[in-house]
Amino acid sequence: MIRSLRGMNDTLELEDSARFSYFIQTATQIAKNYGFRFIETPQLEETALFKRSVGESSDIVGKEMYQFIDKGENDVCLRPEGTAGVVRAFVQNKYDRQETTQRLFYHGTMFRYERPQKGRLRQFHQFGCESFGESNVLEDASLILMVRDIFNALGINFTLKLNSLGDQNCMPQYRDKLVSFLDQHKAEICEDCQRRKETNPVRVLDCKNDKCQTIYANAPKLMQNLCEGCDNDFKTLTSLLDEHEMAYEIDTHLVRGLDYYSKTAFEFVSTEIGAQSAIAGGGRYDRLVEFLDGRPTPAIGFAIGIERLMELIKMPEVNREGYYFGAMDENAIAKVFKLGMKKRKSNKVTIGYKARNLKAHLKAADKANASYCAILGENELNNGTIWVKNLINKTESEIAQDEF
């Protein structure tokens, strides 16, 4: 038997597929309420796109990408995250030359070669939003509140963590202080942190090694080294969140896993999936459009890992809808199919293709969660009628086929 690859699962069980669809529907509607429109980008991109955006110091580029040379000798990879592709499309289609704000949302498959575990797969799905052209911190607050609205609608409990990563005015000075601190502890930190010290020192704060984290508890805090502009923006953001009753924790070690973030960084975490774990994250990336050869454009976005939420989603009570059509006589099957096809123009319809007894059809109608069970037997076929049972109030009636 050929089996699916490790870490690449089927979404097959009825409950899982229903939860997945419900998440997409809910998040899509809320994104539209916030003025975002849908974009879909290719799953396969040039490897250079992610090296230049996500950054070679990141674990994604360094360890996790599905990268290969294709038949045209192109260096390509399966997308490991969504933002870079959206920015590439934004620049390629010359939206960076327009003066209007562009708000885009996406959902789709991503790929990372990492150790599969609960809620973390090698093929997984993300929902994300990217906003281009708006530097006002009100947009930062808006996206954070959008994530809150999505999680509230799904019945998911969370904690919001916030940090500021500064900008090109204050980051260089902070980086120098941090490197000086790391040099003092060079023999104590892990190999990954020693590598990050040379490529993107701030990323060491994201290290998952307990020994390193103990050392970094005494490291310089970026929050204490912000320039006046970044400091004012962060204070405005927290004030806006306070005003909208959005609770948060300031985490000075929150740097996210990607190199392109600046200023606002945030994560939504949950303790309901085992250890405290991120279920959504994002931040501002004001220079990424420029890094990918576009005109300087302020931008901010977030992404939600859908598989990590599956067990947390509170599904609404499913209401019955539509019709189930069944035949009790072989000669009635063609007529049942014809009537069912007519009803499909305006209703959800399930059709049984085999002649069965009434009890079997009622059971099938219940499984299809139909509101009505419509049956044709020999008598109904001869009389030009159809037997209908309302599965909500349990009433029964026989109706002329033309009237039905």
N, C-alpha and C positions, 0 to 999 in steps of 0.2 A: 504494500500500500504506500502510495506517495503521500507524505504528510506536509503540512505547512512548515515553513522555516521557523526556527526558534525565535521567539519574540515577535512573531507576525501572526496575529490571531484573527479568526473569523468572528464577525459580529453577527451571530446566527440565532442565538436564543431569542425567543419572542420578547422577553422582558428587556434584554439588553438592547435590542434594536429599537424597541419603543422608547427606552430612555434616551438613546442616542438621538433619535428623531425629535423627541420632545426638547432636548437641549438645543439643537440647531434651530428649531422653530422659535423657541423662547428668546435665545440670544439674538437671532436675526431681527425679530420684531423690535427688541429694545434698541439695537444698533440703529435701525431705521428711525426710531423715535428720536434719536440723538442726531439725526441728519447724515448718517453714513450710508453709502451705497456699495453694492457688492463688486468685488474684483476676484478673478481667478487667474493665478499665474501657473506656469508649467512646473511639474514635479522635478524635471531635469533641467539643471542650469550649469553654466560654466563654473568650474571650481574656483576660479579667480574671484567670482562675485562674493563668495563667503570668506575667502582669505582676506579680502580687502575690507569687508564690512564687519563680520563677526570677529575677525582678528585671529592671527596665527597663535597667539598666546592662549586662546580659549581651548577648553577640552574638546569642544565640538570639532574644531578644525584639526587640532592636534591628534585626536584619538578616535573620533566617533563618526566621521563622514563615510558614506558609501561612495567612494571615488574610483573612477576607472577611465581608461582611454577608450573612446568609442571607435567605430569602424572608419570614421573620417579623421582619426588621429587627434581628436579633440579631447582635452582634459575636462571631464564633466563629473557631476555628482548628483545624487538624489538630494533634494532640498532637506536640510536638517532643521530649518526654522522658516517662518513666513515673512519676516520683515524685510530681509534683504531683497527678495524677489519683488515685493511690492514697490520698494524704492527703485529698483532697476526698471520696472515698468513705468513708474512715475517719471523717471528721467528720459527713458527711451521714447515715450509718447509725448515728450515736451510739456508736460504739465508744470514743470519747474519754471517755465517761461510765462505762465499765466499768473495774474495777480490775485486770483481767488483762492480761498481755502479749499483744499481737497480732503474729504473724509471718506475713507475706504475701509470696508470690512471683508474678511475672507474666512473660509473654513476649508480644511483639506488635510491630506495625508502628508506626514513628515517622516523622515528616516534618520535614525542614529544607531550606530553600532555600539551598544553598551549592554551591560549585564541586565537581562530581563528580570523584573521583579514586579510586585503588586502595583498596578497603576502606572508602570513605566515599561514600555515596550520598544522594540526596534522599529516597528512600523506603528505610528500613532497618529492621532488627529489633534489639530489645534483650531481654535477659533480666535481670531485676532482683529484688532482695529488699529488703523494708522491714520493720523491726522497731520496734514502738511500745510505749512504757510501761516500758522498762528503761534506767535511767541508769548502771548499773554498767559499768565499762570492760571487764569480761569479755565483754559483748555485742559491743563493738568488736572485740576479739580474735577472737571466734567468727565474725563475718562475714568478717573478713580470712582466717581459716583456711578458711572455706567456699570462698572464691574460689580459694585455693590448691588445695583438694581437687578442684575442678572442672577447673582447668587441668592438674593432675597426671593426672587420669583421662583427659584428652584428649591427653596427651603434649605439652603446650605449655610451652615455656621462657619465663620471665618474670623481671623484677626488680620488687620492691615498693618504692615511694617513699612516705614518711610525712611528715606535718607536723601541727602543731596550730594551729588558727585562733583559739584563745582563745574567750572568751565575753563577755557584756555587762559583766563586771567588769574585764577587761583590754583588750578590743578598743578602746574609745573612746580611752584614753590612747595606745595604739599608733597608732591612726588619726591622731591629732593630730601625732605625731612624723613619720609618713610623709608627711602633707600638707605639713609644714614642709620636708621634704627635697625633695618634688616642686616646691614653689614655687621652690626654689633652682635647679632645672633645668627650669623651665617652657618655656624657649625651645628646649630640646634634645629633649624627649620628643615622641612622635607625637601626632596629633590625637585618636586613640582614647584614649590615656592622659590627655590633657588633659580629655576628656569624663568619663572614669572618675574622675578626681580629684574631680570635683564630685558624682558620684553614689555611687560605692562605691570609694574610693581603693585598697583592698587588691587589687582586680582588676587594677591596673596590673602587679602582679608576674607575672601570667599572660600578659603581652603577648608576641607572637611576633616583634616587631621586634628585630633583633640589636642595633641601636644603643641601644634602650631597655634591653635586658637588660644591656648593658655598664654603663650608668648605674646600674641597680638592684643591681649587685653590691655597691655601697657603701651601699645603703639600710639603714635600721634593720631588724633581724631580729625578727619576731614571737616566735620561740622564746625570745629573750632578754628579752621583755617580758610573759611569761605571769604571771598571778596564781598564788598558791600552789596553789589547787585544780586549775587546768588543768595546771600543771607536774607535780603529783603524779599526775594521771590519765595524762599522757603517759609519765611514767617507769614507771608500772605497766603500761601497754600494751606498751612496748618490752620490759619484763621478761618479760611473758607470751609475747611472740613469741619471745624468746630461749629460753625454757623449752621451747617447742614447735618449736625448730630452724627458725624462719621467718626467713630472711635479709631485710634491709631496708636502704634508704638514707634518711637524713633529708634532705629537700629543703625548705629554708626558703622557697622561692619557689612551692611547690605550694599553690595556693589553689582549684583546681578552677574550672570555668567558670560556676558558678551562685552566686547571691547567698545562698542559704539555708543554707549550711554553717557550722558552728561546731565548735570543739574538733577532734576527729580528722578528718583528711582523708587519703585514700590513693589511689594509682594503681598499677596493674599495667601495666608497659610491656614491649615486646618490640622487639628489634632485627632480628627475622626477617622483617619486612614492610617492609624498606627502612630509612628513617631511624627512630631510636628513637621509638616511637609508643605511645600509651595504648591498651590493649586492654580495660581495665576500670577503674572508679573509683567512689569513693563517700566517705562520711563521715557525721558526726553532724549532725543538724539539729533541735536541741532546741526551737526556737521556731517552726518552720514550722506545726505544728498550730494554735498560737495565732494566727499571722498569718492563717490561713484560717478564723478564727472558732470554733475548737475550744477545749477546755480545755487548759491547758498540759500538754504530753505530751513526754517525752524520746523521741527517735527516731534511728535510724541506718539507712542502706541503701547499696546499690551497684547499678551497672548494668554489663552487659557488652554491647559491640557485636558482634553475631554475625557480620556480613559481614567484619569485620576479622580474624576468626579462621579463616575457611574454609580458607585454604591451610595453616594451622598444625596443624589437627586431624589426629592420627594415628588412622586408622580401624582397628578390630580386623579380624582375618581373618574374613571372612563365612562362616559355616557354612551348608551346604545345609539347606533345610527344606521340608517339604510335598510336594505332588504336582503333576505335570503330566499332564493327561488329553488324549488325542488320538484321532482316528478315522482309519482308513485306507479307510473305505467311507462313502459319503454316507448310507447307511441306518443307520449306527452313530452318527451325530452326536447324535441325540436321546437315545440311551441313554448316551452319554458325558456329556452335559450332566446327566442325571438322577443318575448315579453321582457326578459331580463335586460337585453340589449337596449330596448326602448327606455327602460327606467334608468339606465346608466347615463343618459343624457343630462339627468338632473340629480341623481342620487348615487350613493355608494351601494353597489350590488355584488353579492356573492351568489354564484350559480352552482348547484350540484349537478354533475353530468351523468349520474347513475340513478336508475329507478330504485327507490328504497321505501321502507315503510315510514309512516308518519313519525313514529318515535325517533327514528334515526335522523330524520330531517330536522325535527325540533332540537335535537341535541346539537346538530351541526350549526343550526341558526344561532343557538346560544353561544357556541364556541366562536362564531364570527361576530358576536356582540351586536347582532342586528336588532333593529326596532320591530321589524315585521318579518314573519315567516309566511311566504306565499307558495301554495302547493297546488299542483295539477294532478288529479288522478283520472281514472277512466270516466267516472261520472261527470267531473268538471269539463273534461275534454268534449264529451258528447253534448253537454248543456251549454257550452260557451261561457262557463263561469270559472272563477278561481277562488280557492279557499284561502283566507288570510287570517292570521292570528297576530294581534298586537301583543308583543312580548313585554311591553311595559305595564299595561293595565290588564293583560290576560284576556281581553275580549276577542271573540271570534266572529267572522262574518263571511258570507259567500257573495261575491261581487261579479257582475258581468265583466267579461274580459275587456270589452270596449270601454266601459266606464272606468275600469281599473287603470 
